[in-house]
Each structure stands twice: as structure tokens, then as C-alpha cells.
Amino acid sequence: MIEIVVLLLVGVLSSLCGAVVGLGGGFIIVPFLAFAYDMPVSEIVGTSLAVLVFGSLSSTIAYVKQRRIDMKSGTLFAVAMIPGSVLGAFTANIVSNRGFFVALGVFLLCMALFLLKKPQKSQNSLLKPTVTRAFSDASGTTHTYSFNLKAGVSIALVVGFISSFFGIGGGSVMVPTMVMLLSFPAHIAAATSSLSILISATSGSIAHLALGHIDFMKLLWLAAGSLIGSQLGARIASKLPGGVILRFLSIALIFVAIRLMFKS
């Protein structure tokens, strides 16, 4: 009974934090499973990614109601992620535990330091824009921005692999990429990333399922909590300034990265 309650609470916390920053919550679930259970890396990754399907579905529905998702860009990015997500599932099956935790810890730490160093660049595109988006959300706020579509799709292909290999959803790359390099507003980046994570995590989870990488008991209770937390997180995110979202992401990633490297 205690285990069920803990799994539910972790599911709530992971998706709440994940929805706020557009990560999907895997950056909490993967370390939790790694520290709490003696599980193969492939099973940790597969179970975490499957949970993200439920959490990202719930948060995406909430963001659709808020009309904060760039549907066209989010769909294009997600389609580009699918081939990488399938490859990532197969790669997770052969990597060693130590190598996995070191790689994930270093990866998350680099992303956190990047965000802390350059949060002020969030509205200045670093690549030549090729398309422009303009739409109003449910509050009546109009968002207009331009970005390089080819660069976004290319990066999404790599993110698909990272998402399925690490089981963290890929938001830790897509959100800062969309904000820093593609000049997406932080709120729109987090919401659009949630849609991309939903589609890519689904394809990756199917591959992990075929390989037998999912623990269904843990998935059941983590997913139940995730459905609750993602709704709360989407509401909180709509009330936070963009800079707060980025710093929240940075702090969370640093903490997790250090813990994972100690685990290895």
C-alpha cells in the first residue's frame, strides 16, 4: 500500500513539474526508479516513457483549452522525432547501467548550465527565421514570432532519440532549443513541447513495449498520479513569467544531474 501511495505521489510531482517547464516529467521518474528499485536501465527508460504518454496527453489537453500550442510547429517537430524515438528504444537495450547514468547526468547538467547562462536571449532568434507564427491564446494575448523551421525539424530528429534513450521525454532539449534558438515565447515553447512529447513518446513507448521494457504495475500508479499532476502543472505554468519557467527548469536539472552521477 505504501509503495502505491509513493508511486502516485511521484507521478503527481513529475507531471506537475514537467508540465510547468514542458519536460514531461521523465527527469523525475527516471532517477526515482533508478534509486528506489533494482531495475535494468532499459526497463527504467521504457516505463518512464510510457508514463509520459499519459502525463503529456493530460497536459496537452489543458494547453489546447488555453490555446497556447503552436499546433502546426508542434506536429512537424513530433513527426521528425518518431524515427529517433524508435532507434533510442533499441539503443537503451544494450547500454550499461553506469554508462547510462553518467551520460544522463552530464547531459542534464549541460542543459541546466546553458539555460542559466543565457536566459536573457529568449526572444532573440540566433538562426535566420524562415517562417512566422501569429495567434492569440484563450486570454486574448497575441503571440507573434519567427523561427528557422528547417533547424527546428533537424533538432527534433535528434531529440526523438534522446527522448526514447533516456526516457525523459525530450523536453529538456526542445524547450531551450525553441526558446533560445528559435525565439519561441517560453509559455508557447512549453505548451508546444508537450504536444511533441505526446506524439514522440507514444511511438517510443510502442517500441519499448515490443522489446518488453515496461513494468506495468509501476506504470499503472505512476500514470494515475501523472494525469492529476499534469493538469495542475498546466494551470500553474499559465500564471508564471517566462523567465521563472526557465530558471525553474535549470534548478531542477542541476539537482537531478548531480544525483544521477552519484548513482553511477
Secondary structure, 3 states (H helix, E strand, C coil): CHHHHHHHHHHHHHHHHHHHHCCCCHHHHHHHHHHHCCCCHHHHHHHHHHHHHHHHHHHHHHHHHHCCCCHHHHHHHHHHHHHHHHHHHHHHCCCCHHHHHHHHHHHHHHHHHHHHHCHHHCCCCCCCCCEEEEEECCCCCEEEEEECHHHHHHHHHHHHHHHHHHCCCCHHHHHHHHHHHCCCCHHHHHHHHHHHHHHHHHHHHHHHHHCCCCCHHHHHHHHHHHHHHHHHHHHHHCCCCHHHHHHHHHHHHHHHHHHHHHHC
